[in-house]
Amino acid sequence: MANIKSAKKRILVAEARTARNKAIKSKVKTSIKKVDAAVVAKDKEAAKAALVAAISEIDKATSKGVFHKNTASRKVSRLSRAVNGIA
């Protein structure tokens, strides 16, 4: 355990940020699963609606520094390709 006051604070701050990042990542994963479920069900309208929500969540996560911009771009690209692939 840290003895120095600043080190104690860093531990607390790191825990708070970890919890925040974990919650944001969980939201993104949930929204991606909704898109995937709609794609598997071949429900184009639901997939498009879920895609818009998922892109919004991914962009929010990126703006907060949880995801790198290239990671976000890759996720959006893969989701869009999946939705557009519905016949």
Contacts in CASP RR format, 6 or more apart in sequence:
PFRMAT RR
TARGET T0000
AUTHOR 0000-0000-0000
METHOD contacts of the structure
MODEL  1
MANIKSAKKRILVAEARTARNKAIKSKVKTSIKKVDAAVVAKDKEAAKAA
LVAAISEIDKATSKGVFHKNTASRKVSRLSRAVNGIA
2 8 0 8 1.000
2 10 0 8 1.000
2 11 0 8 1.000
21 66 0 8 1.000
24 60 0 8 1.000
24 61 0 8 1.000
24 64 0 8 1.000
24 66 0 8 1.000
25 61 0 8 1.000
25 66 0 8 1.000
27 57 0 8 1.000
27 61 0 8 1.000
28 54 0 8 1.000
28 57 0 8 1.000
28 58 0 8 1.000
28 61 0 8 1.000
28 66 0 8 1.000
28 67 0 8 1.000
28 75 0 8 1.000
31 50 0 8 1.000
31 53 0 8 1.000
31 54 0 8 1.000
31 57 0 8 1.000
31 58 0 8 1.000
32 54 0 8 1.000
32 75 0 8 1.000
32 79 0 8 1.000
34 50 0 8 1.000
34 53 0 8 1.000
34 54 0 8 1.000
35 47 0 8 1.000
35 50 0 8 1.000
35 51 0 8 1.000
35 54 0 8 1.000
35 79 0 8 1.000
35 82 0 8 1.000
35 83 0 8 1.000
36 82 0 8 1.000
37 50 0 8 1.000
38 46 0 8 1.000
38 47 0 8 1.000
38 50 0 8 1.000
38 83 0 8 1.000
39 47 0 8 1.000
39 82 0 8 1.000
39 83 0 8 1.000
39 85 0 8 1.000
39 86 0 8 1.000
42 86 0 8 1.000
42 87 0 8 1.000
44 83 0 8 1.000
44 86 0 8 1.000
47 82 0 8 1.000
47 83 0 8 1.000
47 86 0 8 1.000
48 83 0 8 1.000
51 79 0 8 1.000
51 80 0 8 1.000
51 83 0 8 1.000
54 76 0 8 1.000
54 79 0 8 1.000
55 76 0 8 1.000
55 79 0 8 1.000
58 67 0 8 1.000
58 72 0 8 1.000
58 75 0 8 1.000
58 76 0 8 1.000
59 72 0 8 1.000
61 67 0 8 1.000
61 72 0 8 1.000
62 68 0 8 1.000
62 69 0 8 1.000
62 71 0 8 1.000
62 72 0 8 1.000
67 75 0 8 1.000
END
